[in-house]
Amino acid sequence: MPGGREAPGDPRGALRADCAACAGLCCVAPAFARSSDFPVDKPAGTACTNLRDDFRCGIHDRLRDTGYVGCTVFDCFGAGQQVVQVTFGGRDWRTEPELARPMFAAFDAMRLLHELRWYLAETLATPAAADLHGRARELLADTERIAGLPADALAAVDVAARRVQVNEVLVQVGERVRAASPGPRPDRRGSDLVGARLRGADLRGANLRGALLLGADLRGADLRGAEMIGADLRGADVSGADLAQALFLTRFQVHAAVGDAATRLPAVLDRPAHWTAPRGRDGGRRAARHRR
């Protein structure tokens, strides 16, 4: 069975964003375009107009209501505090503007490195991939070493090449997990499933790597052992779905979807606060308790 249970010492526990220890990097470094995710355009390296002087978001409690849905699903995997507190020793780009460019570049690289760390840590928590644990440990240790490099050394690292190396292992992990699944194991890698009607579908062991599931109806679907890496779940309804043993599921995918109190999630992932409770017999929604 795939991983998902956050055991003591699980590296994924440290890969959580701590905005209080960051310098608003996710509000400055990336670009975003006016769309259903954002109400305005913002160039890369330009601070969002909602970023306050203390590096906090001025509309954090109103992001969805004001059109900044994209912010609610973004996850840096803890890269922000790593860059600020470790790479730059607690300094920030506002008090020292000359740090802006290298700090933003480091943030882009660090986020990818931390995402790779997340997937490698899940590999180590996946019994079906036990024969790959040795290689995964090597890659994880080296990725952690790179993440701790000084800014100039980090800038010289070919992070894209590192991603290719890690992906070779991840592909094999997916194969191992799907082979161990008792389900039909449909191969929908990279498929266009936008708005697909998959309510109650048996998707155990499915290959959904890179699948477009925007707005798909996945209510009550069984996704145990399904490989989710790169799957776009924006607006997908996973109410009552079983994702507890889905492979390579991340926080930003979960937050982009629509779920409820009956949706089963891996223990390492928190239930999004905007999710609602399951429908009662009268068709209405019971109050959400936002529990796992």
C-alpha positions as CSV (number, residue, x, y, z in Angstrom):
1,M,0.0,0.0,0.0
2,P,1.2,3.6,-0.6
3,G,2.4,5.9,2.2
4,G,0.5,8.7,3.7
5,R,0.9,8.1,7.4
6,E,3.1,10.6,9.1
7,A,5.3,8.5,11.3
8,P,7.6,9.9,14.0
9,G,10.6,11.3,12.2
10,D,8.8,11.6,8.9
11,P,10.6,14.4,7.0
12,R,7.3,15.6,5.6
13,G,6.5,17.0,9.0
14,A,9.1,19.7,8.6
15,L,8.0,20.5,5.0
16,R,5.3,22.9,6.1
17,A,5.1,26.6,5.4
18,D,5.8,28.9,8.5
19,C,4.7,32.3,7.2
20,A,5.8,33.9,10.5
21,A,9.4,32.9,9.7
22,C,9.3,34.0,6.1
23,A,9.5,37.4,4.4
24,G,6.5,37.2,2.2
25,L,8.5,35.5,-0.6
26,C,5.4,33.8,-2.1
27,C,3.8,37.2,-2.3
28,V,6.7,38.7,-4.3
29,A,8.8,36.2,-6.2
30,P,6.2,34.4,-8.4
31,A,4.2,36.1,-11.1
32,F,0.5,35.6,-11.5
33,A,-2.0,36.5,-14.2
34,R,-5.5,37.8,-14.0
35,S,-7.7,34.7,-14.2
36,S,-10.2,32.7,-12.1
37,D,-7.4,32.3,-9.6
38,F,-6.4,36.0,-9.3
39,P,-8.2,39.2,-9.9
40,V,-5.1,41.1,-11.2
41,D,-1.8,40.6,-13.0
42,K,1.4,40.7,-11.0
43,P,4.9,40.5,-12.5
44,A,7.5,38.2,-10.9
45,G,9.6,40.0,-8.3
46,T,6.9,42.6,-7.6
47,A,5.2,42.6,-4.2
48,C,1.5,41.9,-4.2
49,T,-0.5,45.0,-3.2
50,N,-2.0,43.1,-0.3
51,L,1.4,42.4,1.4
52,R,1.8,44.4,4.6
53,D,5.0,45.9,6.0
54,D,5.2,43.0,8.5
55,F,5.2,40.5,5.6
56,R,1.7,39.3,6.4
57,C,-1.2,39.2,4.0
58,G,-3.7,42.0,4.5
59,I,-6.6,40.0,3.2
60,H,-5.6,36.5,4.4
61,D,-9.1,35.8,5.9
62,R,-10.8,37.0,2.7
63,L,-8.6,35.5,-0.1
64,R,-11.4,33.4,-1.6
65,D,-14.0,36.1,-1.3
66,T,-11.7,38.7,-3.0
67,G,-10.7,36.5,-5.9
68,Y,-7.3,35.3,-4.7
69,V,-8.1,31.6,-4.8
70,G,-4.6,30.9,-6.2
71,C,-3.1,32.1,-2.9
72,T,-5.1,29.6,-0.9
73,V,-3.8,26.6,-2.9
74,F,-0.1,27.6,-3.1
75,D,2.3,25.6,-1.0
76,C,6.0,26.3,-0.7
77,F,6.7,23.1,1.3
78,G,8.5,25.2,3.9
79,A,10.9,26.7,1.3
80,G,10.2,30.3,2.4
81,Q,11.5,30.0,5.9
82,Q,14.4,27.9,4.7
83,V,15.5,30.6,2.4
84,V,15.0,33.4,4.9
85,Q,16.3,31.8,8.1
86,V,19.0,29.4,6.7
87,T,20.2,30.6,3.3
88,F,20.1,34.3,4.2
89,G,20.5,34.1,8.0
90,G,17.3,36.0,8.8
91,R,17.9,38.9,6.5
92,D,15.2,40.1,4.2
93,W,14.7,41.8,0.8
94,R,13.0,44.9,2.1
95,T,15.7,46.2,4.5
96,E,18.4,45.0,2.1
97,P,17.0,45.5,-1.4
98,E,20.2,44.1,-3.0
99,L,19.2,40.7,-1.6
100,A,15.9,40.7,-3.6
101,R,17.1,39.1,-6.8
102,P,19.2,36.3,-5.2
103,M,16.6,35.7,-2.6
104,F,13.8,35.3,-5.1
105,A,15.9,33.0,-7.2
106,A,16.8,30.9,-4.2
107,F,13.1,30.6,-3.3
108,D,12.2,29.3,-6.8
109,A,14.9,26.6,-6.5
110,M,14.2,25.8,-2.9
111,R,10.5,25.2,-3.5
112,L,11.3,22.6,-6.1
113,L,13.9,21.0,-3.9
114,H,11.4,20.8,-1.0
115,E,8.7,19.3,-3.2
116,L,11.2,16.6,-4.3
117,R,12.0,16.0,-0.6
118,W,8.2,15.5,0.0
119,Y,7.9,12.9,-2.7
120,L,11.1,11.1,-1.6
121,A,9.9,11.0,2.0
122,E,6.6,9.5,0.9
123,T,8.6,6.9,-1.1
124,L,10.3,5.9,2.1
125,A,6.8,5.5,3.8
126,T,5.6,3.3,1.0
127,P,6.1,-0.5,1.7
128,A,5.4,-1.5,-1.8
129,A,8.5,0.4,-2.9
130,A,10.8,-1.1,-0.3
131,D,13.3,-2.2,-3.0
132,L,13.7,1.5,-3.9
133,H,14.2,2.8,-0.4
134,G,18.0,2.7,-0.6
135,R,18.1,4.9,-3.7
136,A,15.4,7.2,-2.3
137,R,17.5,7.7,0.9
138,E,20.5,8.6,-1.1
139,L,18.6,11.1,-3.2
140,L,16.8,12.6,-0.1
141,A,20.1,13.1,1.7
142,D,21.7,14.8,-1.2
143,T,18.6,16.9,-1.9
144,E,18.7,18.0,1.8
145,R,22.4,18.8,1.4
146,I,21.7,21.0,-1.6
147,A,18.9,22.8,0.2
148,G,21.4,23.8,2.9
149,L,23.9,25.3,0.5
150,P,24.8,29.1,0.5
151,A,22.9,31.2,-1.9
152,D,25.7,31.4,-4.5
153,A,26.3,27.7,-4.5
154,L,22.5,27.0,-4.6
155,A,22.2,29.2,-7.7
156,A,24.8,27.0,-9.5
157,V,22.9,23.8,-8.9
158,D,21.0,22.3,-11.9
159,V,17.7,21.8,-10.1
160,A,16.0,20.6,-13.2
161,A,18.5,17.7,-13.5
162,R,17.9,16.8,-9.9
163,R,14.2,16.6,-10.7
164,V,14.8,14.2,-13.5
165,Q,16.9,12.0,-11.2
166,V,14.2,11.9,-8.6
167,N,11.4,11.4,-11.1
168,E,13.1,8.2,-12.3
169,V,12.5,6.8,-8.9
170,L,9.0,8.2,-8.5
171,V,7.9,6.6,-11.7
172,Q,9.1,3.2,-10.4
173,V,7.3,3.8,-7.1
174,G,4.0,4.4,-9.0
175,E,4.5,1.1,-10.9
176,R,5.1,-0.8,-7.7
177,V,2.0,0.6,-5.9
178,R,-0.3,0.1,-8.9
179,A,0.9,-3.5,-9.3
180,A,0.0,-4.2,-5.7
181,S,-3.5,-2.6,-6.1
182,P,-6.5,-5.0,-6.3
183,G,-8.4,-2.5,-8.4
184,P,-8.8,-2.1,-12.2
185,R,-5.7,0.2,-12.3
186,P,-6.8,2.3,-15.3
187,D,-4.0,4.2,-17.0
188,R,-5.2,7.8,-17.4
189,R,-1.8,9.5,-17.3
190,G,-2.0,13.0,-18.8
191,S,-5.6,12.5,-19.8
192,D,-8.1,15.3,-20.3
193,L,-10.7,14.6,-17.6
194,V,-11.9,18.1,-17.2
195,G,-15.5,18.0,-15.9
196,A,-15.5,14.1,-16.1
197,R,-18.3,12.3,-14.4
198,L,-16.5,9.9,-12.1
199,R,-18.8,9.8,-9.2
200,G,-18.3,6.5,-7.3
201,A,-15.7,5.3,-9.8
202,D,-13.3,2.5,-8.8
203,L,-10.0,4.3,-9.4
204,R,-7.9,2.1,-7.2
205,G,-4.4,1.9,-8.6
206,A,-5.2,4.3,-11.4
207,N,-2.4,6.2,-13.0
208,L,-3.6,9.8,-12.9
209,R,-0.1,11.3,-13.2
210,G,-0.5,14.7,-14.9
211,A,-4.2,14.2,-15.5
212,L,-6.5,17.2,-15.9
213,L,-9.3,16.7,-13.5
214,L,-10.5,20.3,-13.2
215,G,-14.1,20.4,-12.1
216,A,-14.4,16.6,-12.3
217,D,-17.1,14.9,-10.2
218,L,-15.1,12.5,-8.0
219,R,-17.7,12.2,-5.3
220,G,-17.4,8.9,-3.5
221,A,-14.7,7.7,-5.8
222,D,-12.2,5.1,-4.5
223,L,-8.7,6.5,-5.2
224,R,-6.7,4.2,-3.0
225,G,-3.3,3.5,-4.6
226,A,-4.0,6.0,-7.3
227,E,-0.9,8.0,-8.4
228,M,-1.7,11.7,-8.2
229,I,1.6,13.4,-8.9
230,G,1.0,16.4,-11.1
231,A,-2.8,15.8,-11.3
232,D,-4.7,19.1,-11.6
233,L,-7.6,18.9,-9.1
234,R,-8.8,22.5,-9.2
235,G,-12.5,22.6,-8.6
236,A,-12.7,18.8,-8.6
237,D,-15.4,17.5,-6.2
238,V,-13.9,14.9,-3.9
239,S,-16.7,14.9,-1.4
240,G,-16.8,11.4,0.2
241,A,-13.9,10.2,-1.9
242,D,-11.3,7.9,-0.4
243,L,-7.9,9.5,-0.9
244,A,-6.4,8.2,2.3
245,Q,-3.9,6.0,0.5
246,A,-3.5,8.0,-2.7
247,L,0.1,8.2,-3.8
248,F,2.0,11.5,-4.0
249,L,-1.0,13.7,-3.0
250,T,0.0,17.1,-1.8
251,R,-1.5,20.0,0.2
252,F,-1.9,22.3,-2.8
253,Q,-3.8,19.6,-4.7
254,V,-6.2,19.0,-1.8
255,H,-6.7,22.7,-1.2
256,A,-7.5,23.2,-4.9
257,A,-10.3,20.6,-4.7
258,V,-13.7,20.7,-3.1
259,G,-14.3,18.1,-0.4
260,D,-16.2,17.5,2.8
261,A,-16.0,15.9,6.2
262,A,-16.5,12.5,4.6
263,T,-13.5,12.8,2.3
264,R,-10.7,10.5,3.5
265,L,-7.2,12.1,3.4
266,P,-3.7,10.8,4.2
267,A,-2.8,11.5,7.8
268,V,0.0,13.8,6.7
269,L,-2.5,16.2,5.1
270,D,-4.8,18.6,7.0
271,R,-8.4,19.0,6.0
272,P,-8.9,22.4,4.2
273,A,-10.9,24.9,6.3
274,H,-13.1,25.8,3.3
275,W,-14.4,22.3,2.8
276,T,-17.9,21.6,3.9
277,A,-19.7,18.8,5.7
278,P,-21.4,15.9,3.9
279,R,-24.9,16.2,2.7
280,G,-27.6,15.0,5.1
281,R,-30.8,13.1,4.1
282,D,-32.5,16.3,3.4
283,G,-29.9,17.3,0.9
284,G,-28.6,20.1,3.0
285,R,-25.1,20.6,4.4
286,R,-24.3,19.9,8.0
287,A,-21.9,22.2,9.7
288,A,-18.3,21.4,8.8
289,R,-16.1,20.3,11.7
290,H,-12.9,20.4,9.6
291,R,-11.5,17.3,11.1
292,R,-9.4,14.6,9.5
